[in-house]
Amino acid sequence: MTEGRERRSASMLDDAFDALASHHRRRVLVALLDHNPQSDRVHAEGAVKESHTRADRDHLQTAMHHKHLPKLEAYGFIRWDKNTHEVEKGPAFDHIRPLLEVLDSHVTEFTDE
C-alpha cells in the first residue's frame, strides 16, 4: 500500500470512528441501513424522548440540527435536505457500512438495548 493510500485509509477510518462516537449519530446511520431515506425529525424526536427536562430536549434537538447531522453530511455519510427534512445515505455511506453492520448485529453486546 502506498503512503498516500495509507493516509487516505487512515483518514477515512478516523472519520468513521468520529462519526460513530455519538450515539445520536450512530442511531441515524444504523437506521439508514434498513430505511433510506428518513426524516430528520424522527431522529430529533428520538433524542428528545431520551431527555428528562425541557432544557435537555432543546439542547438535543439543537445539537441534532447544528452538530450531528451536519457532521455526518460533511463526512459524506449522509445527504441531508434541510428544506424537506430528509436524510439519506451519502456518497461515502458504503465506507462506514461494515462498521454499522457489526454494531447493528451486536447491539445487545455493546449496549443495554
Secondary structure as GFF3:
##gff-version 3
##sequence-region A 1 113
A	DSSP	alpha_helix	3	20	.	.	.	ID=ss1
A	DSSP	alpha_helix	23	34	.	.	.	ID=ss2
A	DSSP	beta_strand	38	39	.	.	.	ID=ss3
A	DSSP	alpha_helix	40	50	.	.	.	ID=ss4
A	DSSP	alpha_helix	54	63	.	.	.	ID=ss5
A	DSSP	pi_helix	64	68	.	.	.	ID=ss6
A	DSSP	alpha_helix	69	75	.	.	.	ID=ss7
A	DSSP	beta_strand	78	81	.	.	.	ID=ss8
A	DSSP	beta_strand	86	89	.	.	.	ID=ss9
A	DSSP	alpha_helix	93	105	.	.	.	ID=ss10
A	DSSP	alpha_helix	107	110	.	.	.	ID=ss11
###
